Amino acid sequence: MKELPRLSLGLFPTPCYPLEAISARYGRDIWMKRDDLCGVALGGNKVRKLEYLLAEAQNGGCDTVFTTGSAQSNHAMLTAACAARLGMRCVLFLKKRGVTDARGNLLLDKLYGAEVRFFDTDQYSYIYDQMLALDEELSAQGHKCCAIPVGGSTPLGAVGYVGCAEEIAAQCDSVGHLVSAVGSGGTAAGLLLGAKLYLPGARLTGVSVYPDAFEDIVPQLAEDAAGLLDASFPRTEGDFRVVSRIGGGYGVPNPADTPYIEELARLEGILLDPVYTGKAWAGMLELLKEGAFPGDGSIVFVHTGGAAALFALDLPRP
Ligand SMILES: Cc1ncc(COP(=O)(O)O)c(C=O)c1O
């Protein structure tokens, strides 16, 4: 496989271990891959993507990075953190949606010295136009800018999660299923490709928290990532499914998830957020109760971070 330029920004491999109390309660071997412990800010999945995306930006001579997301975007915050560490200027073009005061990730964005610009729009196309305009302005002053799309979910960003599957293969020898939250698709795409390469036979369940056609987006991103790596990507029946746990909407906590979030905190000491990992975890456990994880291989839940949302949103009661 081709080696692509990569920066070292996180502490990898992250831990992966069985959740004993949860496994005993649910009668199934459940493991967790702790990408929330990857050593940057409060951790999270974007660091693996940014190791590739920012390597490309630096190799291209960029001194400024732009990205976008909602007001409380984990991706934006982690981009701010990584850019600061690399000495790059970071401009965040955030949708003026959700919690916009200085709490949660917005507090961290400021701490990392990012410049935050809000846009009162639901359309990323509008935001990308604003990025182009600032790019022109800064280029005229001699700067070079790189624009990372929402979630860092490009084929190159997805390559970051191939390495996560490789780590899991070395840490757990009985993987039947991988489970992760899906917001823009890059994490699931990298896991899907990585499972083909390192965990043959494991199936991926993506729990979506955003209404997009991930059944198509994820395999397409995985195929494009395989192209970058000169790797093969043979699909097999049932290797990937998407289940929705959007509930009241993107960024809106589900009351039904709160007991699952509390249960994991109290049994294992692990924090989940109500926007991504709490929805994915609750969705996984409900599927498990329905018998929707066939076979007896372990289920590995990929913890993708997001804890800052706990300091911006309330956990609603069922
Ligand atoms: C905490 C967390 N988990 C999961 C995801 C979903 O990852 P992806 O956008 O690669 O689908 C995100 C995306 O922003 C996230 O912030």
The ligand as a Gaussian input file, in Angstrom:
#p B3LYP/6-31G(d) Opt

LIG

0 1
 C      -17.531000      13.301000      18.418000
 C      -17.783000      12.927000      16.996000
 N      -18.080000      11.649000      16.719000
 C      -18.355000      11.249000      15.466000
 C      -18.351000      12.146000      14.409000
 C      -18.701000      11.647000      13.060000
 O      -17.582000      11.495000      12.262000
 P      -17.682000      11.722000      10.702000
 O      -17.952000      13.182000      10.495000
 O      -16.377000      11.299000      10.196000
 O      -18.810000      10.905000      10.205000
 C      -18.033000      13.477000      14.653000
 C      -18.058000      14.444000      13.554000
 O      -18.030000      15.611000      13.689000
 C      -17.750000      13.879000      15.975000
 O      -17.461000      15.151000      16.266000

